[in-house]
């Protein structure tokens, strides 16, 4: 299947005029450097929609001044090949000038309780950039459904709030975290890890799996679970490790279908996040 490359907003509008009223659109928003995690979102979209659009845009407004915007992996030709071989109908890959026509741009502020803790505290301005670009994409593409991975748990919760609070006519579809054969959560930034660093990073999924096992055995006290996790995560530069509800408020006791275990850590210079949805 030949995937159509669309790189301007006008071309996107022209493409949408070719669709039938009864057609449905699934959107998979990405920053490129596609991997098996992204492909799982694409397959979910293809199963639920007549057309699937993948957006590829490394969004500058969600990167801090000391973050890796310039170094972020980019390989549009490889991404297009993966999209074509996985049945994507169109790739929307606009320039920065297309998405941000003015230097003094309008931005969105995330809700205080959900948007300024954990990732929002460490990465100042990050979620303002995320919500702004997601809203732009949802307005431009007007999908019936949009697909986001559970690995970026806080981002997913905020995008669900964005859709709810701004009355957007789109269904936000959460998709399970995809992992490599060694258990490490798939991420475009994993390529930064040396072989030795990757072995250290494997403490993160091992810790989450151990916590899951303890919960299945009947342990419900967060303090006990966190103590186990902190012991297993020794040697990593932990930025946060917490057990929360879906509003990201700390929990003393595990709630079935309402708990997330969050962890962020640096291994060498590489920053990794992972989580467990309970």
KOLMI-781514 format. One record per residue (C-alpha): residue in three letters; x, y, z. Coordinates in Angstrom, 2 decimals. Layout:
! residues N
+------+---------+---------+---------+
| resn |       u |       v |       w |
+------+---------+---------+---------+
|  ALA |       X |       Y |       Z |
...
+------+---------+---------+---------+
END
This chain:
! residues 278
+------+---------+---------+---------+
| resn |       u |       v |       w |
+------+---------+---------+---------+
|  UNK |    0.00 |    0.00 |    0.00 |
|  UNK |    1.29 |    3.44 |   -0.94 |
|  UNK |    1.09 |    5.87 |    1.95 |
|  UNK |    0.40 |    9.46 |    0.95 |
|  UNK |    2.82 |   12.03 |    2.38 |
|  UNK |    1.15 |   15.31 |    3.32 |
|  UNK |    3.40 |   18.17 |    4.42 |
|  UNK |    1.16 |   21.24 |    4.34 |
|  UNK |   -2.14 |   22.14 |    5.95 |
|  UNK |   -3.66 |   22.91 |    2.54 |
|  UNK |   -2.67 |   19.45 |    1.28 |
|  UNK |   -4.28 |   17.94 |    4.37 |
|  UNK |   -7.52 |   19.81 |    3.64 |
|  UNK |   -7.35 |   18.60 |    0.01 |
|  UNK |   -6.83 |   15.00 |    1.15 |
|  UNK |   -9.81 |   15.13 |    3.49 |
|  UNK |  -12.08 |   16.26 |    0.63 |
|  UNK |  -11.44 |   12.89 |   -1.04 |
|  UNK |  -12.96 |   10.99 |    1.89 |
|  UNK |  -16.57 |    9.87 |    1.94 |
|  UNK |  -19.00 |   11.12 |    4.62 |
|  UNK |  -19.31 |    7.61 |    6.02 |
|  UNK |  -15.52 |    7.18 |    6.33 |
|  UNK |  -13.90 |    7.27 |    9.77 |
|  UNK |  -10.44 |    8.59 |   10.59 |
|  UNK |   -8.05 |    7.24 |   13.19 |
|  UNK |   -5.15 |    9.49 |   14.16 |
|  UNK |   -1.86 |    8.23 |   15.58 |
|  UNK |    0.11 |   11.32 |   16.70 |
|  UNK |    3.88 |   10.72 |   16.84 |
|  UNK |    7.22 |   12.52 |   16.80 |
|  UNK |    8.58 |    9.96 |   14.34 |
|  UNK |   11.41 |    7.49 |   14.99 |
|  UNK |    8.65 |    4.89 |   14.79 |
|  UNK |    8.99 |    1.58 |   16.61 |
|  UNK |    6.80 |   -1.40 |   17.47 |
|  UNK |    4.94 |    0.64 |   20.08 |
|  UNK |    3.76 |    3.08 |   17.42 |
|  UNK |    2.92 |    0.19 |   15.09 |
|  UNK |    0.60 |   -1.27 |   17.74 |
|  UNK |   -1.30 |    2.03 |   17.77 |
|  UNK |   -1.51 |    1.94 |   13.99 |
|  UNK |   -2.92 |   -1.59 |   14.01 |
|  UNK |   -5.51 |   -0.59 |   16.62 |
|  UNK |   -6.54 |    2.36 |   14.46 |
|  UNK |   -6.77 |    0.23 |   11.31 |
|  UNK |   -9.03 |   -2.22 |   13.14 |
|  UNK |  -11.44 |    0.53 |   14.18 |
|  UNK |  -11.42 |    3.01 |   11.26 |
|  UNK |  -11.62 |    3.09 |    7.48 |
|  UNK |   -8.65 |    5.49 |    7.26 |
|  UNK |   -5.57 |    5.87 |    9.45 |
|  UNK |   -3.44 |    9.02 |    9.51 |
|  UNK |   -0.09 |    9.14 |   11.31 |
|  UNK |    1.24 |   12.57 |   12.20 |
|  UNK |    5.02 |   12.98 |   12.43 |
|  UNK |    6.11 |   16.22 |   14.04 |
|  UNK |    8.91 |   16.84 |   16.52 |
|  UNK |    7.14 |   19.53 |   18.51 |
|  UNK |    9.57 |   22.24 |   19.70 |
|  UNK |    7.24 |   23.72 |   22.32 |
|  UNK |    7.28 |   20.58 |   24.49 |
|  UNK |   11.08 |   20.54 |   24.81 |
|  UNK |   12.85 |   22.54 |   27.50 |
|  UNK |   15.96 |   24.63 |   26.69 |
|  UNK |   18.28 |   21.91 |   28.05 |
|  UNK |   16.44 |   18.97 |   26.47 |
|  UNK |   17.21 |   16.97 |   23.33 |
|  UNK |   15.12 |   18.70 |   20.62 |
|  UNK |   18.04 |   19.02 |   18.19 |
|  UNK |   19.29 |   15.50 |   18.91 |
|  UNK |   15.88 |   13.81 |   18.89 |
|  UNK |   16.04 |   10.92 |   16.36 |
|  UNK |   14.55 |   11.75 |   12.97 |
|  UNK |   14.29 |    9.43 |    9.95 |
|  UNK |   11.27 |   10.35 |    7.83 |
|  UNK |   12.08 |    7.92 |    5.01 |
|  UNK |   12.28 |    4.97 |    7.39 |
|  UNK |    9.05 |    6.11 |    9.08 |
|  UNK |    7.29 |    6.36 |    5.71 |
|  UNK |    8.44 |    2.84 |    4.82 |
|  UNK |    7.06 |    1.48 |    8.12 |
|  UNK |    3.78 |    3.32 |    7.57 |
|  UNK |    3.47 |    1.97 |    4.03 |
|  UNK |    4.18 |   -1.61 |    5.07 |
|  UNK |    1.66 |   -1.32 |    7.91 |
|  UNK |   -1.21 |    0.02 |    5.84 |
|  UNK |   -1.26 |    3.68 |    6.88 |
|  UNK |   -3.31 |    5.77 |    4.47 |
|  UNK |   -1.54 |    9.09 |    5.00 |
|  UNK |    1.32 |   10.66 |    6.93 |
|  UNK |    0.96 |   14.28 |    7.97 |
|  UNK |    4.50 |   15.64 |    8.43 |
|  UNK |    4.28 |   19.43 |    8.54 |
|  UNK |    7.10 |   21.91 |    9.09 |
|  UNK |    7.40 |   23.98 |   12.25 |
|  UNK |    6.33 |   27.05 |   10.23 |
|  UNK |    3.12 |   25.29 |    9.22 |
|  UNK |    2.16 |   24.42 |   12.79 |
|  UNK |    3.46 |   27.60 |   14.44 |
|  UNK |    3.00 |   30.43 |   11.92 |
|  UNK |    3.69 |   33.09 |   14.57 |
|  UNK |    6.65 |   33.27 |   16.94 |
|  UNK |    4.38 |   34.68 |   19.66 |
|  UNK |    2.10 |   31.66 |   19.71 |
|  UNK |   -1.06 |   30.89 |   21.66 |
|  UNK |   -0.53 |   28.05 |   24.13 |
|  UNK |   -2.64 |   26.05 |   26.55 |
|  UNK |   -2.09 |   25.71 |   30.28 |
|  UNK |   -2.68 |   22.27 |   31.82 |
|  UNK |   -4.84 |   21.92 |   34.95 |
|  UNK |   -2.79 |   22.65 |   38.05 |
|  UNK |   -3.37 |   19.44 |   39.98 |
|  UNK |   -2.70 |   17.15 |   37.02 |
|  UNK |   -0.24 |   19.12 |   34.93 |
|  UNK |    2.38 |   20.47 |   37.33 |
|  UNK |    3.41 |   17.33 |   39.20 |
|  UNK |    5.84 |   14.58 |   38.15 |
|  UNK |    6.63 |   15.23 |   34.47 |
|  UNK |    5.03 |   18.66 |   34.66 |
|  UNK |    7.20 |   19.64 |   37.63 |
|  UNK |   10.46 |   18.32 |   36.19 |
|  UNK |    9.88 |   19.44 |   32.59 |
|  UNK |    8.65 |   23.01 |   32.95 |
|  UNK |    6.29 |   23.98 |   30.14 |
|  UNK |    6.28 |   20.47 |   28.69 |
|  UNK |    2.56 |   19.77 |   28.95 |
|  UNK |    1.62 |   23.22 |   27.70 |
|  UNK |    3.46 |   22.31 |   24.50 |
|  UNK |    1.94 |   18.82 |   24.36 |
|  UNK |   -1.64 |   20.01 |   24.80 |
|  UNK |   -1.18 |   22.84 |   22.30 |
|  UNK |    0.11 |   20.60 |   19.51 |
|  UNK |   -2.42 |   17.83 |   20.20 |
|  UNK |   -5.28 |   20.33 |   20.04 |
|  UNK |   -3.94 |   21.70 |   16.74 |
|  UNK |   -3.70 |   18.19 |   15.27 |
|  UNK |   -7.18 |   17.23 |   16.45 |
|  UNK |   -8.65 |   20.39 |   14.93 |
|  UNK |   -6.81 |   19.98 |   11.62 |
|  UNK |   -7.40 |   16.25 |   11.12 |
|  UNK |  -10.76 |   15.98 |   12.95 |
|  UNK |  -10.38 |   12.25 |   13.62 |
|  UNK |  -13.11 |   10.07 |   15.01 |
|  UNK |  -10.54 |    8.42 |   17.27 |
|  UNK |   -7.01 |    9.25 |   18.39 |
|  UNK |   -4.59 |    6.69 |   19.81 |
|  UNK |   -2.13 |    7.24 |   22.66 |
|  UNK |    0.12 |    4.82 |   24.52 |
|  UNK |   -0.28 |    4.19 |   28.25 |
|  UNK |    3.49 |    4.42 |   28.68 |
|  UNK |    3.12 |    8.22 |   28.75 |
|  UNK |    0.57 |    7.94 |   31.54 |
|  UNK |    0.42 |   11.57 |   32.64 |
|  UNK |    0.25 |   12.75 |   29.04 |
|  UNK |   -2.62 |   10.35 |   28.34 |
|  UNK |   -4.57 |   11.53 |   31.39 |
|  UNK |   -4.11 |   15.16 |   30.34 |
|  UNK |   -5.19 |   14.52 |   26.76 |
|  UNK |   -8.30 |   12.77 |   28.05 |
|  UNK |   -8.99 |   15.89 |   30.14 |
|  UNK |   -8.32 |   18.10 |   27.10 |
|  UNK |  -10.92 |   16.23 |   25.08 |
|  UNK |  -13.42 |   16.25 |   27.94 |
|  UNK |  -12.99 |   19.85 |   29.08 |
|  UNK |  -12.96 |   21.38 |   25.58 |
|  UNK |  -15.84 |   19.19 |   24.34 |
|  UNK |  -13.82 |   17.77 |   21.45 |
|  UNK |  -15.72 |   15.34 |   19.19 |
|  UNK |  -13.02 |   12.69 |   19.32 |
|  UNK |  -12.63 |    9.41 |   21.17 |
|  UNK |   -9.28 |    9.12 |   22.96 |
|  UNK |   -8.18 |    5.48 |   22.83 |
|  UNK |   -5.57 |    4.35 |   25.40 |
|  UNK |   -3.27 |    1.56 |   24.18 |
|  UNK |   -1.11 |   -0.76 |   26.31 |
|  UNK |    2.62 |   -0.15 |   26.68 |
|  UNK |    4.68 |   -2.23 |   24.28 |
|  UNK |    7.91 |   -3.79 |   25.55 |
|  UNK |   11.05 |   -5.21 |   23.99 |
|  UNK |   11.90 |   -8.87 |   24.47 |
|  UNK |   13.94 |   -7.98 |   27.58 |
|  UNK |   11.00 |   -6.10 |   29.13 |
|  UNK |   12.18 |   -2.51 |   28.57 |
|  UNK |    9.32 |   -0.24 |   27.53 |
|  UNK |    9.74 |    0.77 |   23.89 |
|  UNK |   10.86 |    4.37 |   23.44 |
|  UNK |   12.56 |    6.33 |   20.68 |
|  UNK |   15.14 |    7.40 |   23.26 |
|  UNK |   16.24 |    3.81 |   24.01 |
|  UNK |   18.82 |    4.15 |   21.21 |
|  UNK |   20.78 |    6.46 |   23.51 |
|  UNK |   21.48 |    3.59 |   25.93 |
|  UNK |   24.76 |    1.72 |   25.79 |
|  UNK |   24.55 |   -2.08 |   26.28 |
|  UNK |   25.71 |   -1.68 |   29.88 |
|  UNK |   23.21 |    1.11 |   30.55 |
|  UNK |   20.41 |   -0.97 |   29.08 |
|  UNK |   21.12 |   -3.72 |   31.59 |
|  UNK |   20.81 |   -1.18 |   34.41 |
|  UNK |   17.60 |    0.20 |   32.88 |
|  UNK |   16.02 |   -3.25 |   33.07 |
|  UNK |   15.67 |   -2.70 |   36.82 |
|  UNK |   12.70 |   -0.47 |   35.98 |
|  UNK |   10.41 |   -3.08 |   34.33 |
|  UNK |   11.63 |   -5.70 |   36.81 |
|  UNK |   10.52 |   -3.46 |   39.69 |
|  UNK |    7.10 |   -2.86 |   38.16 |
|  UNK |    6.64 |   -6.58 |   37.56 |
|  UNK |    7.59 |   -7.34 |   41.18 |
|  UNK |    5.06 |   -4.78 |   42.44 |
|  UNK |    2.40 |   -6.29 |   40.20 |
|  UNK |    3.17 |   -9.72 |   41.63 |
|  UNK |    2.98 |   -8.47 |   45.23 |
|  UNK |   -0.41 |   -6.86 |   44.54 |
|  UNK |   -1.67 |  -10.12 |   43.02 |
|  UNK |   -0.51 |  -11.86 |   46.21 |
|  UNK |   -2.66 |   -9.47 |   48.26 |
|  UNK |   -0.37 |   -6.60 |   49.25 |
|  UNK |   -2.38 |   -3.36 |   49.09 |
|  UNK |   -0.28 |   -0.93 |   51.16 |
|  UNK |    1.58 |    1.59 |   49.02 |
|  UNK |    4.34 |    2.13 |   51.58 |
|  UNK |    5.28 |   -1.55 |   51.55 |
|  UNK |    5.24 |   -1.71 |   47.76 |
|  UNK |    7.32 |    1.46 |   47.41 |
|  UNK |    9.87 |    0.09 |   49.88 |
|  UNK |   10.27 |   -3.03 |   47.74 |
|  UNK |   10.62 |   -0.91 |   44.62 |
|  UNK |   13.19 |    1.47 |   46.08 |
|  UNK |   15.35 |   -1.48 |   47.06 |
|  UNK |   15.21 |   -2.89 |   43.54 |
|  UNK |   15.86 |    0.48 |   41.88 |
|  UNK |   19.11 |    1.12 |   43.72 |
|  UNK |   21.82 |    2.36 |   41.38 |
|  UNK |   19.46 |    4.40 |   39.21 |
|  UNK |   19.08 |    8.18 |   39.39 |
|  UNK |   15.40 |    8.22 |   40.42 |
|  UNK |   13.47 |   11.41 |   39.66 |
|  UNK |   10.17 |   10.12 |   41.01 |
|  UNK |    8.63 |    6.83 |   42.10 |
|  UNK |    5.04 |    6.99 |   43.31 |
|  UNK |    1.70 |    5.19 |   43.57 |
|  UNK |   -1.22 |    7.44 |   42.61 |
|  UNK |   -4.83 |    7.51 |   41.54 |
|  UNK |   -5.89 |    8.73 |   38.08 |
|  UNK |   -5.83 |   12.33 |   39.33 |
|  UNK |   -2.17 |   11.74 |   40.29 |
|  UNK |   -2.88 |   12.12 |   43.99 |
|  UNK |   -0.79 |    9.77 |   46.20 |
|  UNK |   -2.56 |    6.64 |   47.43 |
|  UNK |   -1.99 |    4.91 |   50.75 |
|  UNK |   -3.92 |    1.83 |   49.61 |
|  UNK |   -4.15 |    0.27 |   46.16 |
|  UNK |   -7.47 |    0.86 |   44.38 |
|  UNK |   -8.54 |   -1.73 |   41.85 |
|  UNK |   -8.89 |   -0.17 |   38.37 |
|  UNK |   -7.82 |    3.22 |   39.68 |
|  UNK |   -4.11 |    3.08 |   40.49 |
|  UNK |   -0.95 |    3.92 |   38.56 |
|  UNK |    2.61 |    3.20 |   39.66 |
|  UNK |    4.86 |    5.85 |   38.12 |
|  UNK |    8.62 |    5.87 |   37.79 |
|  UNK |   11.09 |    8.17 |   36.05 |
|  UNK |   14.84 |    7.66 |   36.19 |
|  UNK |   18.04 |    8.59 |   34.40 |
|  UNK |   20.45 |    5.92 |   33.25 |
|  UNK |   23.59 |    7.74 |   32.23 |
|  UNK |   22.29 |   10.72 |   30.25 |
|  UNK |   19.13 |    8.93 |   29.10 |
|  UNK |   15.87 |    9.73 |   30.82 |
|  UNK |   13.35 |    6.88 |   30.97 |
|  UNK |    9.74 |    6.73 |   32.18 |
|  UNK |    7.58 |    3.69 |   32.79 |
|  UNK |    4.46 |    2.78 |   34.73 |
|  UNK |    2.04 |    0.11 |   35.81 |
|  UNK |   -1.71 |    0.55 |   35.42 |
|  UNK |   -3.61 |   -1.45 |   38.04 |
+------+---------+---------+---------+
END
